[in-house]
């Protein structure tokens, strides 16, 4: 029993269910380093009130005597395994596994459909972890510490590509003819999914993708459920059904990681 409880706390998942990426492409197994700083802002909005397990708790609230029950443990193991499989798939394959009905299926298209955008980001400075004094820390994990781009945007030999994914369109401006155009307020940026209209939330996820070594490094996260409370956005909490279906940090990681694999870089 003691060993079982210890494994529940310290298990490292290397799971991928053998199946089909498309009707003809088999899933390939690989060990992937996921360097992810889990944020309590990314936790589910509500949890089973009868459960003593709360993944939203911060490190200061950690109680080594509290363990997930079997159902909760299996739920998060299965979720992790499924996300890992999707990240190893092609963009088309991930769309197929997500039961995307578009032709061809695409994880990237699903992200765009829910109004997530690639934003401008300093891909040189923000990804140069060697310049930040973190070279030894990265090398200790078997990871390259250099940016894949120079400050001017030219590609170099580093492995780290910094990305900023926003739930607003910075190119959506109030007056495109103005000398200094201002972005529309997020609450005025509307989009349609099916027959339902939604508003941009002002959320953003800034992180690093290293396909060569197989890593994702968190930098700054602000989820839709938290962002809408800011006065610059909605200034209130979201009502049920108002937030995008794709909103958690793990989902954004997976969609972006999968879509960028189509550029031909190696994730292993």
matplotlib code that plots the C-alpha trace (Angstrom):
import matplotlib.pyplot as plt

x = [0.0, 2.8, 4.5, 1.2, 0.7, 4.3, 3.8, 0.6, 2.7, 5.8, 4.7, 6.2, 3.8, 5.2, 1.9, 0.5, -2.4, -1.7, -4.3, -4.8, -3.8, -5.8, -7.3, -3.8, -1.3, -0.3, 0.6, 4.3, 5.6, 8.2, 9.4, 8.7, 10.0, 7.2, 8.6, 5.4, 4.8, 1.2, -0.8, -3.7, -5.4, -5.7, -7.6, -11.2, -13.8, -15.6, -14.7, -16.6, -17.4, -17.2, -13.6, -10.6, -8.4, -8.0, -5.5, -5.9, -4.1, -0.8, 2.4, 1.9, -1.4, 0.2, -0.7, 1.3, -1.4, -4.0, -4.2, -6.5, -9.1, -8.9, -11.5, -9.8, -6.3, -7.5, -9.2, -6.0, -3.8, -6.1, -6.2, -2.4, -2.1, -4.6, -3.0, 0.4, -0.9, -2.4, 0.8, 2.6, 0.1, 0.2, -2.1, -4.5, -4.2, -4.9, -8.0, -9.2, -8.7, -10.7, -13.5, -13.2, -15.8, -14.1, -12.2, -9.4, -9.6, -7.1, -6.1, -4.9, -8.3, -10.1, -7.9, -8.6, -12.4, -12.4, -10.7, -7.2, -4.5, -0.8, 0.4, 3.6, 6.3, 10.0, 11.1, 14.8, 15.1, 12.1, 13.6, 17.3, 17.5, 21.2, 21.2, 18.9, 21.4, 19.5, 21.9, 23.0, 19.4, 18.4, 21.4, 20.7, 17.4, 19.1, 17.6, 19.1, 19.0, 19.3, 16.6, 15.8, 15.8, 17.9, 16.5, 15.8, 13.8, 16.4, 16.6, 19.7, 20.7, 18.9, 16.0, 13.5, 10.7, 8.7, 5.0, 2.2, -1.3, -4.1, -7.8, -8.1, -7.0, -4.4, -4.9, -8.6, -8.6, -11.2, -10.1, -7.8, -7.2, -6.0, -2.3, -1.9, -4.7, -6.0, -7.1, -10.8, -11.7, -11.9, -15.6, -16.2, -14.4, -17.1, -16.9, -19.3, -19.1, -22.0, -25.0, -23.6, -21.9, -19.0, -16.7, -13.0, -11.8, -8.3, -6.7, -3.1, -0.6, 3.1, 5.3, 8.3, 8.1, 11.2, 10.4, 14.0, 14.4, 10.7, 9.8, 7.2, 8.3, 5.7, 6.4, 3.1, -0.4, -3.7, -6.7, -10.1, -11.9, -9.5, -8.9, -12.6, -12.6, -10.2, -11.8, -9.9, -11.9, -15.4, -15.0, -17.1, -17.0, -18.2, -21.6, -22.0, -21.5, -19.8, -16.2, -14.6, -14.6, -10.8, -9.5, -7.2, -3.4, -2.9, -5.3, -3.5, -0.1, -1.3, -3.0, 0.0, 2.6, 0.7, 0.1, 3.8, 5.0, 3.7, 6.7, 8.9, 10.8, 11.5, 9.8, 11.9]
y = [0.0, 2.4, 1.8, 2.3, 5.7, 6.7, 5.9, 8.0, 11.0, 10.5, 8.6, 9.8, 9.1, 7.7, 6.6, 6.4, 4.2, 2.3, 3.1, 5.0, 8.6, 8.4, 5.4, 4.5, 6.1, 4.2, 5.9, 5.9, 5.6, 8.0, 9.4, 13.1, 15.5, 17.8, 20.7, 22.3, 24.6, 23.7, 26.8, 26.8, 29.2, 26.3, 24.1, 23.0, 25.6, 23.1, 19.8, 17.0, 18.5, 15.1, 14.6, 15.6, 15.8, 19.2, 19.6, 23.4, 23.6, 25.3, 23.9, 25.5, 23.5, 20.1, 17.4, 14.2, 12.4, 13.2, 11.0, 10.9, 8.2, 5.5, 7.1, 10.6, 9.0, 7.1, 10.1, 12.2, 9.4, 8.7, 12.5, 12.7, 9.6, 10.9, 14.4, 12.8, 10.6, 13.7, 15.6, 12.8, 12.8, 14.9, 17.9, 15.9, 12.8, 14.8, 16.3, 12.8, 11.6, 14.6, 13.6, 16.8, 16.6, 19.0, 17.8, 17.4, 17.3, 19.7, 20.5, 24.0, 24.8, 23.9, 26.3, 29.1, 28.3, 29.2, 32.6, 31.7, 33.7, 33.7, 37.1, 39.0, 38.0, 38.6, 35.1, 36.0, 37.4, 35.5, 32.1, 32.7, 30.9, 30.9, 34.7, 34.5, 32.4, 29.2, 27.2, 24.8, 24.2, 23.3, 21.2, 19.3, 18.2, 17.4, 20.4, 23.1, 26.6, 28.7, 30.4, 29.2, 32.8, 35.9, 39.1, 40.3, 37.1, 35.3, 31.5, 30.2, 26.8, 27.0, 24.7, 26.9, 28.7, 31.1, 31.5, 33.7, 32.4, 35.0, 34.8, 38.2, 39.5, 42.3, 43.2, 43.9, 47.7, 50.3, 52.6, 51.0, 54.5, 56.1, 57.1, 54.9, 52.3, 51.0, 47.4, 46.9, 46.1, 42.4, 42.5, 44.1, 41.3, 38.8, 35.5, 32.7, 29.0, 27.3, 29.4, 30.9, 34.2, 34.5, 37.3, 37.4, 36.9, 38.6, 35.3, 34.6, 31.7, 32.5, 29.4, 27.8, 24.8, 22.7, 20.0, 18.9, 17.8, 17.3, 20.0, 22.6, 25.4, 27.6, 31.4, 33.4, 32.0, 33.7, 31.6, 32.8, 32.2, 34.5, 37.0, 38.0, 39.2, 42.0, 45.4, 45.8, 42.7, 41.9, 43.1, 40.2, 36.4, 34.3, 32.7, 29.0, 28.6, 32.0, 30.7, 28.9, 25.1, 25.2, 27.1, 25.0, 25.4, 21.7, 21.9, 25.0, 23.2, 20.2, 22.0, 24.3, 21.5, 19.3, 22.1, 23.2, 19.6, 20.1, 22.3, 19.2, 19.5, 16.5, 16.2, 13.4]
z = [0.0, 0.9, -2.5, -4.3, -2.6, -3.3, -7.0, -7.0, -6.0, -8.1, -11.2, -14.5, -17.3, -20.5, -22.0, -25.5, -26.5, -29.6, -32.2, -35.4, -36.2, -39.5, -41.1, -42.4, -40.0, -36.8, -33.6, -32.9, -29.3, -28.0, -24.7, -24.5, -21.9, -20.8, -18.8, -17.7, -14.7, -13.7, -12.9, -10.4, -12.9, -15.3, -12.9, -13.5, -12.5, -10.2, -8.6, -6.9, -3.5, -1.9, -3.1, -0.9, -4.0, -5.6, -8.4, -8.2, -4.9, -4.9, -3.5, -0.1, 0.3, -0.5, 2.0, 1.6, 3.5, 0.8, -2.2, -5.3, -5.2, -7.9, -10.2, -10.0, -10.5, -13.6, -15.0, -15.0, -16.1, -19.1, -19.9, -19.8, -22.0, -24.5, -24.8, -25.3, -28.1, -29.8, -29.4, -31.2, -34.0, -37.2, -37.4, -39.5, -37.3, -34.1, -35.8, -36.7, -33.1, -31.9, -34.2, -36.2, -39.0, -41.4, -44.4, -43.9, -40.0, -38.4, -34.8, -36.0, -37.6, -34.4, -32.4, -34.9, -34.9, -31.2, -31.9, -30.6, -32.5, -32.8, -31.5, -32.0, -29.6, -29.2, -30.2, -29.8, -26.3, -24.8, -25.8, -25.0, -21.7, -21.9, -21.8, -18.8, -16.9, -17.1, -19.3, -16.6, -15.5, -19.1, -19.8, -16.6, -18.1, -21.4, -23.1, -25.4, -23.8, -26.9, -29.0, -32.5, -33.7, -33.5, -32.0, -35.6, -36.3, -38.4, -37.6, -35.8, -34.4, -31.0, -30.3, -28.5, -30.2, -28.1, -28.9, -27.6, -28.2, -27.4, -27.1, -28.9, -32.2, -31.8, -35.5, -34.9, -34.6, -34.0, -36.8, -39.4, -41.0, -37.8, -37.5, -34.4, -34.6, -31.3, -30.8, -30.2, -26.6, -26.1, -25.3, -28.7, -30.5, -31.4, -33.2, -34.2, -33.5, -35.1, -34.4, -31.2, -30.8, -28.3, -27.1, -26.9, -23.3, -23.3, -22.3, -23.3, -23.1, -23.6, -23.7, -25.4, -27.7, -28.2, -30.9, -31.2, -27.5, -27.0, -24.4, -23.5, -21.1, -19.5, -19.3, -18.7, -18.5, -18.1, -18.7, -20.1, -16.8, -15.0, -17.8, -18.2, -14.6, -15.4, -15.9, -19.2, -20.5, -19.3, -15.7, -14.4, -14.1, -17.0, -17.1, -18.0, -21.8, -22.4, -22.5, -25.5, -25.5, -25.9, -22.9, -20.7, -20.8, -21.6, -24.6, -26.0, -25.6, -27.4, -30.3, -30.9, -30.5, -33.0, -35.5, -35.5, -36.1, -39.6, -40.2, -40.4, -37.1, -35.0, -31.6, -30.2]

ax = plt.figure().add_subplot(projection="3d")
ax.plot(x, y, z, "-o")
ax.set_aspect("equal")
plt.show()
